[in-house]
Amino acid sequence: MPSRRTYARISLGLGLGILLVALTALRSPDPVSAGERALAAATAAVANAPPAVLTTGPLRAGWARRCITPDHPVGLFGYGQRRGALSTGVADDLFVKALLLDNGSARVLIFTADLLLMPDALTDAVRRELRDLCAVPDEAVLFSATHTHGAPSPWEAWAPGLLAGGRYDEPYGQALRRACVEAAREALAHLAPASIAAGTLSAAAVAANRVRPDNPVDSTLRFLLLQRADGERCILANVPAHGTVLSGRNRRVSADWAGWLQRHLERTAGTFAMAQAGAVGSVRPVTPEPGAADVQDVLDEARRHGLAAITAEATPADWHDFARACALGRAVARQIESSVADLAPAPQTTLGCGRLAWDLPPARIYMLSPHPLPPWLAGALGIDSHTAFQTLRLGDVILAGIGGELSGELLLPLATAARTRGIELWVSSFSGDYKGYISPDAYYLGGPGGKGGYETRDMAWFGPRAGACFSTIIAGQVAHFAPGPR
């Protein structure tokens, strides 16, 4: 017979289920009206934004890294199917990296991290420590992530861990904050005269629309080159595809394909490589077939992390997904290296920064029910409507930092419009917040062409006008920081 403990668990589960159904049955605000109010607020935020301050001068740059590979088993963040299962080893290292730019009048600081995202509790804490250390204003510090699904959770709220399979680990969170500050301190100490150039290349062969396969997405891979007189260089790559070569079956810590992209670039002497996820919502990675060199690289890296007992008798099939990630990183690194050779870095650059805050529509989160949770309950779970949008001007690049997975379909017309102003528009989708997927409004709740509801229902947390809200802010800030076509 079942034990009393079993009966108690069943009773608790039934009670929670009944409570959840009752709560979701409560009336939520009309999503269309709420969305229109949020869009009006976004439009007003753009109209009332303070004047953009842009300065131009001789560039100095510094960069540094810290390893953030966990030293103990952790839950890996990104796939709910893992259900909190702990990691079983390290396949390859994770890093946080800092790039500090100074033109004599302004400074900007960019972090990249081999994480799923960078939540505001983490970024706010790091900014507080950096105000005096680096003399960089809060709005000039941008955090970004590669969006690997093979790293620990940096998000303290308990609900994301429940939904995405990886609970927050406080010792790891503290180590992560220290690593960010230490990397920034070292980047500051190594500021030196540098030249800068921006480039783009087509990544259409490795980035495809996973939701609406016939619809085009922005598959441009964007990158910056920083070159110092001593020959040292930094390459910052903004990648257009998800960090999901490794599936939810994986239990080993890994930076996925963006980690291998950086690793391959750094095999060129004097190169420091950084990567950040761009508008990767709705965009999947397309991997080339791995070769023997990819398998060997993956096994060598795993052995370096103490998995020798596992890998000594491993067949290529055992590590095929890791080898696919390695192969994709290698292919993209080769494209970047080929394109870098054609650039002519300039010793002066324009820098500027800005930040806009506003409220999205009330959250509408569907969890085990056909009805959305009431907004107050979503807030209690750590998902509120307040968000902020960050803008950095880096020469002829505008880098937009947002807290959500912007669809590559939405970026395509925005980037095209920006080019008429002589601007290359970048989006960093995981910058200091997370508001779910931001898809074209027409597909909300699986509208025509929506093909399923994960991105357009389950993870579309802020209603039918979120796409318009983010597009309005992005277009407005591009006009604000690059007035007038050239």
Secondary structure, DSSP 4 states (H G I P E B T S, - for coil): ---HHHHHHHHHHHHHHHHHHHHHTSPPPPHHHHHHHHHHHHHHHHHTPPPP--EEEE-EEEEEEEE---SS--BEES-GGGTTPBP--BSS--EEEEEEEE-SS-EEEEEEESSS-B-HHHHHHHHHHHHHHH---GGGEEEEE--BSSEEB----HHHHHHHS--B-HHHHHHHHHHHHHHHHHHHHT-EEEEEEEEEEE-TTTEEESSSTTS----EEEEEEEEETTS-EEEEEEE-S-B-SS-TT--SB--HHHHHHHHHHTTSTTEEEEEEE-S-BTEEE-PPPP-HHHHHHHHHHHHHTT-HHHHTT--GGGGHHHHHHHHHHHHHHHHHHHHHTT---BSEEEEEEEEEEEEPSPP--BSSSSSBPPHHHHHHTT--SEEEEEEEEETTEEEEE-BSEEBHHHHHHHHHHHHTTT-EEEEETBBS----EE--GGGTTT-TT--SSIIIIIS-TT-TTHHHHHHHHHHHHHHHHS-S--
